Amino acid sequence: MTEYTIVIEDAGSNFSAYVVGLDGCIATGQTVEEAESNIRDAIEFHLEGMRLHGDQLPSHMPIVKTVRVAS
């Protein structure tokens, strides 16, 4: 199994999700939970497409951190 970092954002009328380091892999859902479920399916589909096209799968993922700044 491989872990992927996802970002889920409130898009107003629904939620959108994308995968950090896996360009073009996106999904939406009416709830956060649905967006998360849909992005899991999207990741599997995206990787399958990459394999079928002979593309190299990501060998390393970006480092993601949260920083605090005064606001």
C-alpha positions as semicolon CSV with decimal commas, in nm:
position;residue;x (nm);y (nm);z (nm)
1;M;0,000;0,000;0,000
2;T;0,108;0,354;-0,070
3;E;-0,008;0,660;0,121
4;Y;-0,104;0,976;-0,064
5;T;-0,164;1,319;0,083
6;I;-0,496;1,466;-0,020
7;V;-0,643;1,813;0,021
8;I;-1,018;1,860;0,053
9;E;-1,155;2,211;0,006
10;D;-1,499;2,360;0,050
11;A;-1,607;2,457;-0,301
12;G;-1,928;2,630;-0,196
13;S;-2,191;2,386;-0,320
14;N;-1,975;2,077;-0,267
15;F;-1,624;1,968;-0,169
16;S;-1,331;1,919;-0,405
17;A;-1,029;1,701;-0,345
18;Y;-0,690;1,665;-0,508
19;V;-0,376;1,462;-0,448
20;V;-0,050;1,635;-0,360
21;G;0,216;1,518;-0,605
22;L;-0,023;1,334;-0,838
23;D;-0,112;1,602;-1,090
24;G;-0,452;1,579;-1,251
25;C;-0,603;1,345;-0,993
26;I;-0,914;1,519;-0,860
27;A;-1,260;1,435;-0,728
28;T;-1,564;1,601;-0,575
29;G;-1,837;1,508;-0,331
30;Q;-2,137;1,654;-0,154
31;T;-1,969;1,588;0,183
32;V;-1,611;1,563;0,307
33;E;-1,660;1,189;0,349
34;E;-1,789;1,148;-0,006
35;A;-1,503;1,355;-0,147
36;E;-1,255;1,137;0,043
37;S;-1,416;0,818;-0,085
38;N;-1,423;0,952;-0,440
39;I;-1,059;1,060;-0,433
40;R;-0,959;0,709;-0,321
41;D;-1,133;0,571;-0,630
42;A;-0,979;0,845;-0,845
43;I;-0,628;0,760;-0,724
44;E;-0,672;0,393;-0,815
45;F;-0,814;0,487;-1,157
46;H;-0,540;0,744;-1,218
47;L;-0,262;0,497;-1,133
48;E;-0,421;0,229;-1,350
49;G;-0,428;0,473;-1,641
50;M;-0,064;0,560;-1,585
51;R;0,028;0,190;-1,590
52;L;-0,169;0,129;-1,910
53;H;0,004;0,421;-2,083
54;G;0,348;0,308;-1,966
55;D;0,397;0,616;-1,751
56;Q;0,630;0,591;-1,455
57;L;0,444;0,589;-1,124
58;P;0,556;0,845;-0,867
59;S;0,855;0,709;-0,678
60;H;0,857;0,979;-0,414
61;M;0,599;1,217;-0,282
62;P;0,648;1,577;-0,171
63;I;0,706;1,665;0,190
64;V;0,399;1,834;0,333
65;K;0,418;2,042;0,650
66;T;0,200;2,291;0,828
67;V;0,360;2,613;0,952
68;R;0,226;2,879;1,185
69;V;0,264;3,250;1,124
70;A;0,131;3,550;1,309
71;S;-0,182;3,688;1,151
